Amino acid sequence: MWDAPSAEITLLRQGCEILMENYEDIVEEWFISKTSVDYLTKLLCLENALKSDEKSCIVQKKENLEL
């Protein structure tokens, strides 16, 4: 039982793998250009992966970091 990851971890991993498969070119572009993580967040999340009603969490997080 302890050798297998929890269901939550398994779902997170699967979601991450799907995201990487769907946006491999974008992640590769970011990695090769050696730009900041903020640029990856903008390029991957805000401009591609997230729907417009899902973007508020990224904006809120950035605002909290600036405080």
Backbone as JSON Lines, residues from 0, in Angstrom:
{"i":0,"aa":"M","n":[0.82,-1.19,0.0],"ca":[0.0,0.0,0.0],"c":[0.86,1.26,0.0]}
{"i":1,"aa":"W","n":[1.93,1.28,0.76],"ca":[2.77,2.47,0.85],"c":[3.66,2.66,-0.37]}
{"i":2,"aa":"D","n":[3.81,1.61,-1.17],"ca":[4.67,1.72,-2.34],"c":[4.0,2.47,-3.49]}
{"i":3,"aa":"A","n":[2.69,2.44,-3.55],"ca":[1.96,3.1,-4.62],"c":[1.6,4.53,-4.22]}
{"i":4,"aa":"P","n":[1.72,5.49,-5.15],"ca":[1.32,6.87,-4.82],"c":[-0.19,6.96,-4.62]}
{"i":5,"aa":"S","n":[-0.59,7.98,-3.89],"ca":[-2.02,8.18,-3.63],"c":[-2.76,8.53,-4.92]}
{"i":6,"aa":"A","n":[-4.07,8.44,-4.87],"ca":[-4.9,8.76,-6.04],"c":[-4.71,10.22,-6.46]}
{"i":7,"aa":"E","n":[-4.56,11.11,-5.49],"ca":[-4.37,12.53,-5.79],"c":[-3.07,12.75,-6.55]}
{"i":8,"aa":"I","n":[-2.0,12.11,-6.08],"ca":[-0.7,12.24,-6.73],"c":[-0.77,11.66,-8.15]}
{"i":9,"aa":"T","n":[-1.42,10.54,-8.3],"ca":[-1.56,9.91,-9.61],"c":[-2.31,10.82,-10.57]}
{"i":10,"aa":"L","n":[-3.4,11.45,-10.1],"ca":[-4.16,12.38,-10.96],"c":[-3.34,13.61,-11.34]}
{"i":11,"aa":"L","n":[-2.59,14.15,-10.38],"ca":[-1.73,15.3,-10.68],"c":[-0.68,14.94,-11.72]}
{"i":12,"aa":"R","n":[-0.08,13.77,-11.56],"ca":[0.94,13.33,-12.51],"c":[0.33,13.16,-13.91]}
{"i":13,"aa":"Q","n":[-0.83,12.54,-13.98],"ca":[-1.48,12.35,-15.28],"c":[-1.81,13.69,-15.93]}
{"i":14,"aa":"G","n":[-2.3,14.63,-15.12],"ca":[-2.62,15.95,-15.64],"c":[-1.38,16.66,-16.16]}
{"i":15,"aa":"C","n":[-0.29,16.53,-15.44],"ca":[0.97,17.13,-15.85],"c":[1.47,16.51,-17.15]}
{"i":16,"aa":"E","n":[1.39,15.2,-17.25],"ca":[1.83,14.51,-18.46],"c":[0.99,14.92,-19.67]}
{"i":17,"aa":"I","n":[-0.31,15.07,-19.49],"ca":[-1.18,15.5,-20.58],"c":[-0.84,16.92,-21.0]}
{"i":18,"aa":"L","n":[-0.61,17.79,-20.03],"ca":[-0.23,19.17,-20.32],"c":[1.06,19.21,-21.11]}
{"i":19,"aa":"M","n":[2.04,18.42,-20.7],"ca":[3.32,18.38,-21.4],"c":[3.16,17.85,-22.83]}
{"i":20,"aa":"E","n":[2.34,16.83,-23.01],"ca":[2.12,16.29,-24.35],"c":[1.44,17.32,-25.26]}
{"i":21,"aa":"N","n":[0.45,18.01,-24.72],"ca":[-0.32,18.97,-25.52],"c":[0.46,20.23,-25.85]}
{"i":22,"aa":"Y","n":[1.38,20.62,-24.97],"ca":[2.09,21.89,-25.14],"c":[3.6,21.71,-25.15]}
{"i":23,"aa":"E","n":[4.05,20.57,-25.65],"ca":[5.47,20.26,-25.67],"c":[6.27,21.32,-26.43]}
{"i":24,"aa":"D","n":[5.77,21.78,-27.55],"ca":[6.49,22.77,-28.36],"c":[6.69,24.08,-27.6]}
{"i":25,"aa":"I","n":[5.69,24.49,-26.86],"ca":[5.78,25.74,-26.09],"c":[6.8,25.6,-24.96]}
{"i":26,"aa":"V","n":[6.76,24.49,-24.25],"ca":[7.71,24.27,-23.16],"c":[9.12,24.17,-23.72]}
{"i":27,"aa":"E","n":[9.28,23.52,-24.84],"ca":[10.59,23.4,-25.47],"c":[11.12,24.77,-25.89]}
{"i":28,"aa":"E","n":[10.27,25.59,-26.47],"ca":[10.66,26.95,-26.86],"c":[11.14,27.74,-25.64]}
{"i":29,"aa":"W","n":[10.39,27.65,-24.55],"ca":[10.77,28.34,-23.31],"c":[12.11,27.81,-22.79]}
{"i":30,"aa":"F","n":[12.28,26.51,-22.77],"ca":[13.5,25.9,-22.24],"c":[14.72,26.32,-23.06]}
{"i":31,"aa":"I","n":[14.61,26.3,-24.36],"ca":[15.73,26.65,-25.22],"c":[16.07,28.13,-25.11]}
{"i":32,"aa":"S","n":[15.05,28.98,-24.98],"ca":[15.3,30.43,-24.9],"c":[15.81,30.87,-23.54]}
{"i":33,"aa":"K","n":[15.73,29.99,-22.55],"ca":[16.24,30.25,-21.19],"c":[15.67,31.55,-20.6]}
{"i":34,"aa":"T","n":[14.39,31.77,-20.83],"ca":[13.73,32.93,-20.24],"c":[13.17,32.57,-18.87]}
{"i":35,"aa":"S","n":[12.57,33.54,-18.22],"ca":[12.1,33.36,-16.84],"c":[10.88,32.45,-16.74]}
{"i":36,"aa":"V","n":[10.63,32.01,-15.53],"ca":[9.44,31.2,-15.25],"c":[8.19,32.04,-15.49]}
{"i":37,"aa":"D","n":[8.27,33.34,-15.22],"ca":[7.12,34.22,-15.49],"c":[6.75,34.18,-16.97]}
{"i":38,"aa":"Y","n":[7.76,34.12,-17.83],"ca":[7.49,34.04,-19.26],"c":[6.81,32.72,-19.6]}
{"i":39,"aa":"L","n":[7.25,31.64,-18.99],"ca":[6.6,30.34,-19.21],"c":[5.15,30.38,-18.75]}
{"i":40,"aa":"T","n":[4.91,30.98,-17.6],"ca":[3.55,31.11,-17.09],"c":[2.68,31.87,-18.09]}
{"i":41,"aa":"K","n":[3.21,32.96,-18.6],"ca":[2.46,33.76,-19.58],"c":[2.23,32.97,-20.86]}
{"i":42,"aa":"L","n":[3.29,32.39,-21.39],"ca":[3.22,31.69,-22.66],"c":[2.35,30.44,-22.58]}
{"i":43,"aa":"L","n":[2.56,29.64,-21.57],"ca":[1.86,28.37,-21.46],"c":[0.45,28.54,-20.89]}
{"i":44,"aa":"C","n":[0.38,29.15,-19.73],"ca":[-0.91,29.23,-19.02],"c":[-1.84,30.3,-19.57]}
{"i":45,"aa":"L","n":[-1.38,31.53,-19.56],"ca":[-2.26,32.64,-19.93],"c":[-2.6,32.66,-21.41]}
{"i":46,"aa":"E","n":[-1.64,32.32,-22.27],"ca":[-1.88,32.43,-23.71],"c":[-2.34,31.14,-24.37]}
{"i":47,"aa":"N","n":[-2.22,30.0,-23.68],"ca":[-2.55,28.75,-24.35],"c":[-3.43,27.8,-23.56]}
{"i":48,"aa":"A","n":[-3.0,27.36,-22.41],"ca":[-3.67,26.25,-21.72],"c":[-4.96,26.65,-20.99]}
{"i":49,"aa":"L","n":[-4.96,27.8,-20.35],"ca":[-6.12,28.18,-19.54],"c":[-7.2,28.87,-20.37]}
{"i":50,"aa":"K","n":[-8.44,28.59,-20.01],"ca":[-9.56,29.31,-20.6],"c":[-9.64,30.67,-19.92]}
{"i":51,"aa":"S","n":[-10.3,31.63,-20.54],"ca":[-10.32,32.99,-19.99],"c":[-10.89,33.07,-18.58]}
{"i":52,"aa":"D","n":[-11.87,32.24,-18.24],"ca":[-12.43,32.3,-16.89],"c":[-11.56,31.59,-15.86]}
{"i":53,"aa":"E","n":[-10.48,30.95,-16.29],"ca":[-9.57,30.26,-15.37],"c":[-8.31,31.07,-15.09]}
{"i":54,"aa":"K","n":[-8.12,32.18,-15.75],"ca":[-6.88,32.95,-15.66],"c":[-6.77,33.79,-14.41]}
{"i":55,"aa":"S","n":[-7.85,33.99,-13.7],"ca":[-7.82,34.87,-12.54],"c":[-6.89,34.36,-11.45]}
{"i":56,"aa":"C","n":[-6.74,33.06,-11.32],"ca":[-5.86,32.52,-10.27],"c":[-4.41,32.92,-10.52]}
{"i":57,"aa":"I","n":[-3.99,32.99,-11.77],"ca":[-2.62,33.4,-12.1],"c":[-2.44,34.87,-11.78]}
{"i":58,"aa":"V","n":[-3.39,35.69,-12.16],"ca":[-3.32,37.13,-11.91],"c":[-3.33,37.4,-10.41]}
{"i":59,"aa":"Q","n":[-4.2,36.73,-9.66],"ca":[-4.28,36.92,-8.21],"c":[-2.98,36.51,-7.54]}
{"i":60,"aa":"K","n":[-2.39,35.42,-7.95],"ca":[-1.13,34.96,-7.35],"c":[-0.04,36.0,-7.58]}
{"i":61,"aa":"K","n":[0.05,36.53,-8.78],"ca":[1.06,37.53,-9.09],"c":[0.85,38.79,-8.27]}
{"i":62,"aa":"E","n":[-0.4,39.22,-8.1],"ca":[-0.69,40.4,-7.28],"c":[-0.28,40.17,-5.83]}
{"i":63,"aa":"N","n":[-0.53,38.99,-5.3],"ca":[-0.15,38.68,-3.92],"c":[1.36,38.68,-3.75]}
{"i":64,"aa":"L","n":[2.1,38.26,-4.75],"ca":[3.56,38.25,-4.66],"c":[4.12,39.66,-4.66]}
{"i":65,"aa":"E","n":[3.44,40.59,-5.31],"ca":[3.92,41.96,-5.39],"c":[3.68,42.73,-4.1]}
{"i":66,"aa":"L","n":[2.8,42.27,-3.24],"ca":[2.49,42.98,-2.0],"c":[3.58,42.9,-1.0]}
